[in-house]
Amino acid sequence: MDTTLTLFFNHMGQPWLDTIVLVLTKPLTWLPLYALLLLVLIQKQHAAFHEKKKALTSLLFILLGAALCILVADQVSSHLCKPLFHRLRPTHEPALEGIVRIVRGYRGGPYGFFSSHAANTCALAVFLGRLIRKRWVTILLVLYVAVNSWTRLYLGVHYVTDILAGILFGALVGYCASRLCEKHIYEE
């Protein structure tokens, strides 16, 4: 079932869509979203703390927490799980050779469990979503995770379960980091 679902998303491929997907899968593409989130965080911290020093300190702590979320999610995925599980990506699976659609030669590294993209984006989304607590931001963050995850399936570099495991791990990292951050900022 995992392979069937993965191939379903992978076979959605269209030449005109390939370029868009390759752009969407790159972190730099999302800089406008990150800038918007930073502005929302600045506004929220300024409104929450009338003292500028406290607002700046809490903002810096949040940015450090966001960076830590991405670092933990990425490192556990890339340097612990992928080498530990040795699960080949669909693009590297001999049984899927000639079946999986490889987009412009992009195959990723040999192992894919679990998805670093899914883990990183979900960790950041849960972390910021819990701290910002605005419905429109939450919707935007869910779309951010969904689009990033879909691109990985479209490119054939992950199975659906790689994505789901990455999302679950990322959500756990983001939740734990947001709890620590809230405790430090609001209980000081």
C-alpha positions in Angstrom: 0.0 0.0 0.0 2.9 2.4 0.8 4.5 1.8 -2.6 1.1 2.2 -4.4 0.3 5.5 -2.7 3.9 6.7 -3.3 3.7 5.9 -7.0 0.3 7.6 -7.2 1.8 10.9 -6.1 5.0 10.3 -8.1 3.0 9.6 -11.3 1.1 12.9 -11.0 4.2 14.3 -12.8 3.8 16.7 -15.6 6.7 18.5 -17.3 5.3 21.9 -16.6 4.9 21.0 -13.0 8.4 19.6 -12.5 10.1 23.0 -12.4 7.5 24.3 -9.9 8.0 21.3 -7.6 11.8 21.5 -7.8 11.6 25.2 -6.7 9.0 24.5 -3.9 11.2 21.8 -2.4 14.1 24.3 -1.7 14.2 26.0 1.7 15.1 29.4 0.1 11.8 29.5 -1.7 10.0 29.9 1.6 12.0 33.0 2.7 8.9 35.3 2.2 6.9 33.0 4.5 9.7 33.1 7.1 9.9 36.9 6.9 6.1 37.1 7.4 6.3 34.8 10.4 9.2 36.9 11.8 7.0 40.1 11.5 4.1 38.4 13.2 6.4 37.2 16.0 7.9 40.8 16.4 4.3 42.2 16.6 3.2 39.5 19.1 6.2 40.0 21.4 5.9 43.8 21.3 2.2 43.5 22.3 2.9 40.9 25.0 5.8 42.8 26.7 5.6 46.5 27.0 9.3 46.6 28.0 11.4 46.5 24.8 14.2 44.6 26.4 11.9 41.7 27.5 10.2 41.7 24.0 13.6 41.5 22.3 14.8 38.8 24.7 11.7 36.7 24.2 11.9 37.1 20.4 15.6 36.0 20.4 14.7 33.0 22.6 11.9 32.0 20.1 14.2 32.3 17.1 16.8 30.2 18.9 14.0 27.7 19.7 13.0 27.6 16.0 16.6 27.0 14.9 16.9 24.3 17.5 13.7 22.6 16.3 15.1 22.4 12.7 18.5 21.3 13.9 17.2 18.5 16.1 14.7 17.3 13.5 17.2 17.4 10.7 20.1 15.8 12.6 18.0 12.9 14.0 16.6 12.2 10.6 19.7 12.6 8.6 22.4 11.3 10.9 20.6 8.8 13.1 17.5 7.3 11.4 18.6 7.2 7.8 21.9 5.4 8.5 20.2 3.2 11.1 17.2 2.0 9.1 18.9 2.0 5.6 15.6 2.2 3.9 16.2 2.9 0.2 14.4 5.9 -1.3 11.9 4.9 -4.1 14.4 6.5 -6.6 17.1 4.1 -5.4 14.9 1.0 -4.9 16.0 -1.6 -7.6 12.5 -3.1 -7.6 11.1 0.2 -8.7 13.7 1.0 -11.4 11.8 2.1 -14.5 8.6 2.5 -12.5 9.3 5.5 -10.3 9.4 8.7 -12.2 12.8 10.5 -11.7 12.4 14.3 -12.2 15.4 15.8 -14.0 17.8 13.4 -12.5 17.0 14.3 -8.9 17.2 11.2 -6.8 18.3 12.4 -3.3 20.7 10.4 -1.2 20.3 6.6 -0.9 18.2 6.4 2.2 14.9 8.1 3.0 13.5 7.0 6.4 12.4 9.4 7.7 11.9 12.5 5.6 14.1 15.4 6.9 11.9 17.9 4.9 8.7 16.7 6.6 10.4 16.6 10.0 12.0 20.0 9.7 8.9 21.8 8.3 6.5 20.2 10.8 8.8 20.9 13.8 9.0 24.6 12.8 5.2 24.7 12.0 4.1 23.2 15.3 6.6 25.3 17.3 5.6 28.6 15.7 1.9 27.7 15.5 1.7 27.0 19.2 3.6 30.2 20.0 1.8 32.6 17.6 -1.7 31.1 18.1 -3.4 32.8 15.2 -5.8 30.7 13.0 -4.6 32.2 9.7 -1.0 31.5 10.7 -1.8 27.9 11.6 -3.5 27.4 8.3 -0.5 28.8 6.5 1.8 26.5 8.4 -0.3 23.4 7.7 -0.2 24.3 4.0 3.6 24.8 4.2 4.1 21.3 5.7 1.6 19.8 3.2 3.2 21.3 0.1 6.8 20.4 1.3 5.7 16.9 2.0 3.8 16.5 -1.3 6.9 17.7 -3.3 8.9 14.9 -1.8 6.3 12.3 -2.9 6.0 13.9 -6.3 9.8 13.7 -6.8 9.7 10.0 -5.7 12.4 10.6 -3.1 10.2 9.4 -0.2 7.5 6.8 0.6 4.3 8.0 2.2 5.4 6.4 5.5 8.7 8.3 5.3 6.7 11.5 5.2 4.3 10.5 8.0 7.1 9.4 10.3 8.9 12.7 9.6 5.7 14.7 10.3 5.1 12.8 13.6 8.7 13.3 14.7 8.7 16.9 13.7 5.4 17.5 15.6 6.9 16.0 18.7 10.1 18.1 18.4 8.0 21.3 17.8 5.6 20.6 20.6 8.4 19.9 23.2 10.3 23.0 22.1 7.3 25.2 22.3 6.5 24.0 25.8 10.1 24.8 26.9 10.0 28.1 25.2 6.6 29.1 26.7 7.9 28.1 30.2 11.0 30.2 29.8 9.3 33.2 28.3 6.1 33.5 30.3 7.2 32.1 33.7 10.4 34.1 34.1 
